[in-house]
Amino acid sequence: ETGVTQTPRHLVMGMTNKKSLKCEQHLGHNAMYWYKQSAKKPLELMFVYNFKEQTENNSVPSRFSPECPNSSHLFLHLHTLQPEDSALYLCASSQEDSGGVGDTQYFGPGTRLTVL
Amino acid sequence: AQTVTQSQPEMSVQEAETVTLSCTYDTSESDYYLFWYKQPPSRQMILVIRQEAYKQQNATENRFSVNFQKAAKSFSLKISDSQLGDAAMYFCAYRTSGGYQKVTFGTGTKLQVIP
């Protein structure tokens, strides 16, 4: 596979469920991102991992928990979500040099999450 | 904080015609990057074109070109010879040149191509 892949593509869960979203990048990048995309709103950056270390958490509720075991894989663990968390969750990756001057972000196809 | 504004929620263009999507941004930085991303109905966001702020020359990629007006903080996308496959959501995005790569996106413009 090439590029950035995400699984599952669709997910329906109840408010008491625990689930995980998976992202894998095959581009040799060293930075990965989680975004939330809701209708009629700009993409919201949730988490950034540079060199496997979390460098940004944009005040995301603790019911979202990221995990980055290596530079190719990124997970988003979901627990006790609310209906307003229903959205498209996009993963992206980029190549960042050590000075923080990176380039274009490449996106996965997204996971369409519905919370009942 | 940087902001990106796309004032056209929806646009339509006749096939083979030219359309321009507008984008303005607000920043106090002098060095940064600007992007146009395309998100077709299949949802895979892909890069259309990018522009470095320090370059005066407007970026072009085949049928896609930008009009970058740094003083006016304007970054419009021109699509020439529009094709049915150009129908998608188009997002304008901004990124500073230093620090970690935080990208700010606009709300998007939905482009419809009429056969």
Interface residues (C-beta under 8 A of the other chain):
Chain A: A31 K40 K41 P42 L43 L45 V48 N50 T55 E56 L88 L90 A92 S94 E96 G99 G100 V101 G102 T104 Q105 Y106 F107 G108 P109 G110 R112
Chain B: V4 P9 F35 Y37 S42 R43 Q44 M45 I46 L47 R50 F91 S97 G98 G99 Y100 Q101 K102 V103 T104 F105 G106 T107 G108
